[in-house]
Amino acid sequence: MTDNYRGSLKHKNRPARGRKGTICPEWTHTGPNGALATDPHLFDWEGTPAVDIFESATIADDGRRYATQRGIAFEAKPTADGTWHGFPVPWENVPATIKDGWLDQKLVKGSQVKRYLSRPERDIKWALDSDDE
């Protein structure tokens, strides 16, 4: 699945055209070959936490993929070029059956779910808090 993942500047704390979405923490796109600079098409995503998160994702009934790491929920959507891009989402966006399963499996703690349960749409940088942990 690795060749199918490519991040999007829409979700990076980098200049990009158009409206920004929830910003991914820096740790998600830093790997053995360094950190993402500016072009996600040229970046070597292999070995980054973003790829690990994508590959561990649970596929929901609607085909979207959900995963969690460091207490944050991530959603991945397919792009027009056949790749996928992921981004942090508040826990209220994760299907309850998936979230409850992860709680049962202890992949996430209840306190983490509460911390990132919901966010105002205009607050796109909330997941960057995890860079400090």
Contact map, one row per residue, 1 for C-alpha under 8 A:
1111100000000000000000000000000000000000000000000000001000000000000000000000000000000000000000000000000000000000000000000000000000000
1111100000000000000000000000000000000000000011000010001000000000000000000000000000000000000000000000000000000000000000000000000000000
1111110000000000000000000000000000000000000000000000000000000000000000000000000000100000000000000000000000000000000000000000000000000
1111110000000000000000000000000000000000000000000000000000000000000000000000000001110000000000000000000000000000000000000000000000000
1111111000000000000000000000000000000000000010000010010000000000000000000000000000111000000000000000000000000000000000000000000000000
0011111100000000000000000000000000000001100010000000000000000000000000000000000000111000000000000000000000000000000000000000000000000
0000111110100000000000000000000000000001100000000000000000000000000000000000000000011100000000000000000000000000000000000000000000000
0000011111110000000000000000000000000001000000000000000000000000000000000000000000001100000000000000000000000000000000000000000000000
0000001111111111000000000000000000000111000000000000000000000000000000000000000000000000000000000000000000000000000000000000000000000
0000000111110001111110100000000000000000000000000000000000000000000000000000000000000000000000000000000000000000000000000000000000000
0000001111111000000111110000000000000000000000000000000000000000000000000000000000000010000000000000000000000000000000000000000000000
0000000111111100000000111000000000000000000000000000000000000000000000000000000000000000000000000000000000000000000000000000000000000
0000000010111110000000110000000000000000000000000000000000000000000000000000000000000000000000000000000000000000000000000000000000000
0000000010011111000000000000000000000100000000000000000000000000000000000000000000000000000000000000000000000000000000000000000000000
0000000010001111100000000000000000000100000000000000000000000000000000000000000000000000000000000000000000000000000000000000000000000
0000000011000111110100000000000000000000000000000000000000000000000000000000000000000000000000000000000000000000000000000000000000000
0000000001000011111000000000000000000000000000000000000000000000000000000000000000000000000000000000000000000000000000000000000000000
0000000001000001111100000000000000000000000000000000000000000000000000000000000000000000000000000000000000000000000000000000000000000
0000000001000000111110000000000000000000000000000000000000000000000000000000000000000000000000000000000000000000000000000000000000000
0000000001100001011111100000000000000000000000000000000000000000000000000000000000000000000000000000000000000000000000000001000000000
0000000001100000001111100000000000000000000000000000000000000000000000000000000000000000000000000000000000000000000000000001000000000
0000000000100000000111110000000000000000000000000000000000000000000000000000000000000011100000000000000000000000000000000011111000000
0000000001111000000111111000000000000000000000000000000000000000000000000000000000000011000000000000000000000000000000000001111100000
0000000000111000000001111101000000000000000000000000000000000000000000000000000000000011000000000000000000000000000000000000101100000
0000000000010000000000111111100000000000000000000000000000000000000000000000000000000000000000000000000000000000000000000000001111100
0000000000000000000000011111110000000000000000000000000000000000000000000000000000000000000000000000000000000000000000000000000100100
0000000000000000000000001111110000000000000000001000000000000000000000000000000000000000000000000000000000000000000000000000000000100
0000000000000000000000011111110000000000000000011100000000000000000000000000000000000000000000000000000000000000000000000000000000000
0000000000000000000000001111111000110000000010011100000000000000000000000000000000000000000000000000000000000000000000000000000000000
0000000000000000000000000111111111110000000000011000000000000000000000000000000000000000000000000000000000000000000000000000000000000
0000000000000000000000000000111111100000000011111000000000000000000000000000000000000000000000000000000000000000000000000000000000000
0000000000000000000000000000011111000000000000110000000000000000000000000000000000000000000000000000000000000000000000000000000000000
0000000000000000000000000000011111100000000100000000000000000000000000000000000000000000000000000000000000000000000000000000000000000
0000000000000000000000000000011111110000000000000000000000000000000000000000000000000000000000000000000000000000000000000000000000000
0000000000000000000000000000111011111000000000000000000000000000000000000000000000000000000000000000000000000000000000000000000000000
0000000000000000000000000000110001111111001000000000000000000000000000000000000000000000000000000000000000000000000000000000000000000
0000000000000000000000000000000000111110001000000000000000000000000000000000000000000000000000000000000000000000000000000000000000000
0000000010000110000000000000000000011111000000000000000000000000000000000000000000000000000000000000000000000000000000000000000000000
0000000010000000000000000000000000011111111000000000000000000000000000000000000000000000000000000000000000000000000000000000000000000
0000011110000000000000000000000000010111111000000000000000000000000000000000000000000000000000000000000000000000000000000000000000000
0000011000000000000000000000000000000011111000000000000000000000000000000000000000000000000000000000000000000000000000000000000000000
0000000000000000000000000000000000000011111100000000000000000000000000000000000000000000000000000000000000000000000000000000000000000
0000000000000000000000000000000000011011111110000000000000000000000000000000000000000000000000000000000000000000000000000000000000000
0000000000000000000000000000000010000000011111000000000000000000000000000000000000000000000000000000000000000000000000000000000000000
0100110000000000000000000000101000000000001111110110000000000000000000000000000000000000000000000000000000000000000000000000000000000
0100000000000000000000000000001000000000000111110010000000000000000000000000000000000000000000000000000000000000000000000000000000000
0000000000000000000000000000001100000000000011111011000000000000000000000000000000000000000000000000000000000000000000000000000000000
0000000000000000000000000001111100000000000011111111000000000000000000000000000000000000000000000000000000000000000000000000000000000
0000000000000000000000000011111000000000000000111111100000000000000000000000000000000000000000000000000000000000000000000000000000000
0000000000000000000000000001100000000000000010011111110000000000000000000000000000000100000000000000000000000000000000000000000000000
0100100000000000000000000000000000000000000011111111111000000000000000000000000000000000000000000000000000000000000000000000000000000
0000000000000000000000000000000000000000000000111111111100000000000000000000000000000000000000000000000000000000000000000000000000000
0000000000000000000000000000000000000000000000001111111110000000001110000100000000000000000000000000000000000000000000000000000000000
0000100000000000000000000000000000000000000000000111111110000000111000000001000000000100000000000000000000000000000000000000000000000
1100000000000000000000000000000000000000000000000011111110000000000000000000000000000000000000000000000000000000000000000000000000000
0000000000000000000000000000000000000000000000000001111111000000001000000000000000000000000000000000000000000000000000000000000000000
0000000000000000000000000000000000000000000000000000111111100000111100000000000000000000000000000000000000000000000000000000000000000
0000000000000000000000000000000000000000000000000000000111110000111000000000000000000000000000000100000000000000000000000000000000000
0000000000000000000000000000000000000000000000000000000011111111110000000000000000000000000000000000000000000000000000000000000000000
0000000000000000000000000000000000000000000000000000000001111111110000000000000000000000000000100100000000000000000000000000000000000
0000000000000000000000000000000000000000000000000000000000111111000000000000000000000000000000000000000000000000000000000000000000000
0000000000000000000000000000000000000000000000000000000000111111000000000000000000000000000000000000000000000000000000000000000000000
0000000000000000000000000000000000000000000000000000000000111111100000000000000000000000000000000000000000000000000000000000000000000
0000000000000000000000000000000000000000000000000000000000111111110000000011110000000000000000000000000000000000000000000000000000000
0000000000000000000000000000000000000000000000000000010011110011111000000011100000000000000000000000000000000000000000000000000000000
0000000000000000000000000000000000000000000000000000010011110001111100001111000000000000000001000000000000000000000000000000000000000
0000000000000000000000000000000000000000000000000000110111000000111110001110000000000000000000000000000000000000000000000000000000000
0000000000000000000000000000000000000000000000000000100010000000011111111100000000000000000000000000000000110000000000000000000000000
0000000000000000000000000000000000000000000000000000100000000000001111111000000000000000000000000000000000110000000000000000000000000
0000000000000000000000000000000000000000000000000000000000000000000111110000000000000000000000000000000000010000000000000000000001000
0000000000000000000000000000000000000000000000000000000000000000000111111000000000000000000000000000000000011001100100000000000000000
0000000000000000000000000000000000000000000000000000000000000000000111111100000000000001111000000000000000000001100100000000001000000
0000000000000000000000000000000000000000000000000000000000000000011110111110000000000001111001000000000000000000000000000000000000000
0000000000000000000000000000000000000000000000000000100000000000011100011111000000000111100000000000000000000000000000000000000000000
0000000000000000000000000000000000000000000000000000000000000001111000001111100000000111100001000000000000000000000000000000000000000
0000000000000000000000000000000000000000000000000000010000000001110000000111110000011110000000000000000000000000000000000000000000000
0000000000000000000000000000000000000000000000000000000000000001100000000011111000011100000000000000000000000000000000000000000000000
0000000000000000000000000000000000000000000000000000000000000001000000000001111101111000000000000000000000000000000000000000000000000
0000000000000000000000000000000000000000000000000000000000000000000000000000111111111000000000000000000000000000000000000000000000000
0000000000000000000000000000000000000000000000000000000000000000000000000000011111100000000000000000000000000000000000000000000000000
0000000000000000000000000000000000000000000000000000000000000000000000000000001111100000000000000000000000000000000000000000000000000
0001000000000000000000000000000000000000000000000000000000000000000000000000011111110000000000000000000000000000000000000000000000000
0011110000000000000000000000000000000000000000000000000000000000000000000000011111111000000000000000000000000000000000000000000000000
0001111000000000000000000000000000000000000000000000000000000000000000000001111001111100000000000000000000000000000000000000000000000
0000111100000000000000000000000000000000000000000000000000000000000000000001111000111110000000000000000000000000000000000000000000000
0000001100000000000000000000000000000000000000000100010000000000000000000111100000011111000000000000000000000000000000000000000000000
0000000000100000000001110000000000000000000000000000000000000000000000000111000000001111100000000000000000000000000000000000000000000
0000000000000000000001110000000000000000000000000000000000000000000000011110000000000111110000000000000000000000000000000000001000000
0000000000000000000001000000000000000000000000000000000000000000000000011110000000000011111011000000000000000000000000000000000000000
0000000000000000000000000000000000000000000000000000000000000000000000011000000000000001111111000000000000000000000111100000000000000
0000000000000000000000000000000000000000000000000000000000000000000000011000000000000000111111000010000000000000100111000000000000000
0000000000000000000000000000000000000000000000000000000000000000000000000000000000000000011111100000000000000000000011000000000000000
0000000000000000000000000000000000000000000000000000000000000000000000000000000000000000111111100000000000000000000000000000000000000
0000000000000000000000000000000000000000000000000000000000000000010000001010000000000000111111110110000000000000000000000000000000000
0000000000000000000000000000000000000000000000000000000000010000000000000000000000000000000111111110000000000000000000000000000000000
0000000000000000000000000000000000000000000000000000000000000000000000000000000000000000000001111111000000000000000000000000000000000
0000000000000000000000000000000000000000000000000000000000000000000000000000000000000000000000111111100000000000000000000000000000000
0000000000000000000000000000000000000000000000000000000001010000000000000000000000000000000001111111110000000000000000000000000000000
0000000000000000000000000000000000000000000000000000000000000000000000000000000000000000001001111111111000000000000000000000000000000
0000000000000000000000000000000000000000000000000000000000000000000000000000000000000000000000011111111100000000000000000000000000000
0000000000000000000000000000000000000000000000000000000000000000000000000000000000000000000000001111111110000000000000000000000000000
0000000000000000000000000000000000000000000000000000000000000000000000000000000000000000000000000111111111110000000000000000000000000
0000000000000000000000000000000000000000000000000000000000000000000000000000000000000000000000000011111111111100000000000000000000000
0000000000000000000000000000000000000000000000000000000000000000000000000000000000000000000000000001111111100000000000000000000000000
0000000000000000000000000000000000000000000000000000000000000000000000000000000000000000000000000000111111110000000000000000000000000
0000000000000000000000000000000000000000000000000000000000000000000000000000000000000000000000000000011111111000000000000000000000000
0000000000000000000000000000000000000000000000000000000000000000000110000000000000000000000000000000011111111000000000000000000000000
0000000000000000000000000000000000000000000000000000000000000000000111100000000000000000000000000000011011111101100000000000000000000
0000000000000000000000000000000000000000000000000000000000000000000000100000000000000000000000000000001001111111100000000000000000000
0000000000000000000000000000000000000000000000000000000000000000000000000000000000000000000000000000001000011111110000000000000000000
0000000000000000000000000000000000000000000000000000000000000000000000000000000000000000000000000000000000001111111000000000000000000
0000000000000000000000000000000000000000000000000000000000000000000000110000000000000000000000000000000000011111111100000000000000000
0000000000000000000000000000000000000000000000000000000000000000000000110000000000000000001000000000000000011111111110000000000000000
0000000000000000000000000000000000000000000000000000000000000000000000000000000000000000000000000000000000000111111110000000000000000
0000000000000000000000000000000000000000000000000000000000000000000000000000000000000000000000000000000000000011111110000000000000000
0000000000000000000000000000000000000000000000000000000000000000000000110000000000000000011000000000000000000001111111100000000000000
0000000000000000000000000000000000000000000000000000000000000000000000000000000000000000011100000000000000000000111111100000000000000
0000000000000000000000000000000000000000000000000000000000000000000000000000000000000000011100000000000000000000000111110000000000000
0000000000000000000000000000000000000000000000000000000000000000000000000000000000000000010000000000000000000000000111111010010000000
0000000000000000000000000000000000000000000000000000000000000000000000000000000000000000000000000000000000000000000001111110000000000
0000000000000000000000000000000000000000000000000000000000000000000000000000000000000000000000000000000000000000000000111111000000000
0000000000000000000000000000000000000000000000000000000000000000000000000000000000000000000000000000000000000000000000011111000000000
0000000000000000000001000000000000000000000000000000000000000000000000000000000000000000000000000000000000000000000000111111110000000
0000000000000000000111100000000000000000000000000000000000000000000000000000000000000000000000000000000000000000000000001111111000000
0000000000000000000001110000000000000000000000000000000000000000000000000000000000000000000000000000000000000000000000000011111110000
0000000000000000000001100000000000000000000000000000000000000000000000000000000000000000000000000000000000000000000000100011111110000
0000000000000000000001111000000000000000000000000000000000000000000000010000000000000001000000000000000000000000000000000001111111000
0000000000000000000000111100000000000000000000000000000000000000000000000000000000000000000000000000000000000000000000000000111111110
0000000000000000000000001000000000000000000000000000000000000000000000000000000000000000000000000000000000000000000000000000111111111
0000000000000000000000001000000000000000000000000000000000000000000001000000000000000000000000000000000000000000000000000000001111111
0000000000000000000000001110000000000000000000000000000000000000000000000000000000000000000000000000000000000000000000000000000111111
0000000000000000000000000000000000000000000000000000000000000000000000000000000000000000000000000000000000000000000000000000000111111
0000000000000000000000000000000000000000000000000000000000000000000000000000000000000000000000000000000000000000000000000000000011111
